[in-house]
């Protein structure tokens, strides 16, 4: 897994993590801390009522988030 973190840490473009907050989500608080330690400028958007599949659990909310990121 460290190779993935190293690759992520070398990115130079803006990074946004859309994190489903429902129980059983794959991303946990430790992952978010690691992301922000490697990319302090990254943004984390938390989506309540969504698990790993934010697009399946909260599609309208995800569309709103993506719209905000692109305007």
Backbone torsions as a table, in degrees:
resi	resn	phi	psi	omega
1	UNK	NA	-27.0	-177.2
2	UNK	-62.5	-31.5	177.2
3	UNK	-62.3	-38.9	177.7
4	UNK	-65.4	-42.0	177.8
5	UNK	-63.9	-40.7	178.6
6	UNK	-61.6	-43.8	178.6
7	UNK	-62.9	-46.0	178.9
8	UNK	-60.2	-43.4	-178.7
9	UNK	-65.0	-18.0	-179.8
10	UNK	-90.8	-3.2	-179.2
11	UNK	-66.3	144.2	-179.8
12	UNK	-113.7	-5.1	179.0
13	UNK	-93.8	164.9	177.6
14	UNK	-61.1	141.7	-179.3
15	UNK	-127.0	131.2	174.8
16	UNK	-125.7	128.0	173.8
17	UNK	-100.8	121.0	173.2
18	UNK	-98.2	111.6	-171.3
19	UNK	-110.7	119.5	171.5
20	UNK	-72.0	134.6	-173.9
21	UNK	-101.4	-0.3	-180.0
22	UNK	-68.4	155.2	178.3
23	UNK	-56.3	138.8	178.6
24	UNK	90.9	1.8	177.4
25	UNK	-63.3	148.8	-176.6
26	UNK	-73.6	-33.8	-178.0
27	UNK	-88.7	130.8	179.3
28	UNK	-118.9	179.6	-177.5
29	UNK	-59.3	-36.8	178.8
30	UNK	-63.1	-39.5	176.9
31	UNK	-62.4	-42.1	179.7
32	UNK	-64.5	-43.2	177.7
33	UNK	-60.3	-42.5	179.8
34	UNK	-64.6	-43.7	177.6
35	UNK	-56.8	-50.3	-176.0
36	UNK	-71.0	-24.7	176.1
37	UNK	-73.2	-32.3	-179.6
38	UNK	-88.0	-29.6	179.2
39	UNK	-133.6	79.5	-176.1
40	UNK	-57.9	-23.5	179.7
41	UNK	-87.4	-0.1	-179.8
42	UNK	-67.5	154.6	177.9
43	UNK	-111.4	140.0	175.7
44	UNK	-120.1	122.1	177.1
45	UNK	-110.6	121.6	-178.4
46	UNK	-95.8	132.5	-178.9
47	UNK	-117.4	110.6	177.2
48	UNK	-71.5	148.7	177.5
49	UNK	76.1	14.7	177.4
50	UNK	-130.6	141.7	175.1
51	UNK	-99.0	-138.5	-179.6
52	UNK	-62.8	-33.3	-177.7
53	UNK	-98.6	77.6	179.8
54	UNK	-59.1	-40.3	-178.8
55	UNK	-64.7	-28.3	178.4
56	UNK	-87.2	-33.6	-175.9
57	UNK	-87.7	-35.8	-176.6
58	UNK	-140.2	62.4	-174.2
59	UNK	-62.5	-36.8	-179.5
60	UNK	-68.7	-42.0	178.2
61	UNK	-62.3	-44.0	178.5
62	UNK	-62.1	-42.4	178.4
63	UNK	-60.2	-40.1	177.8
64	UNK	-64.6	-41.7	178.7
65	UNK	-62.3	-47.9	-179.3
66	UNK	-64.5	-37.4	177.2
67	UNK	-62.3	-42.8	177.9
68	UNK	-63.1	-36.4	-179.0
69	UNK	-70.8	-25.3	-174.9
70	UNK	-103.7	1.5	177.8
71	UNK	-113.1	NA	NA
